[in-house]
């Protein structure tokens, strides 16, 4: 495996992890607001 393939794989891993992080942040802000609004 050459150096270019290594950087391409690293780029895909970074893009995937960034997408997962953004999705989790969106879900947390969307559903976290509903949880804070309900008093226990």
Protein Blocks (a to p, Z undefined) as FASTA:
>chain_A
ZZklmmmmmmmmmmmmmmmmmmmmmmmmmmmmmmmmpcZZ
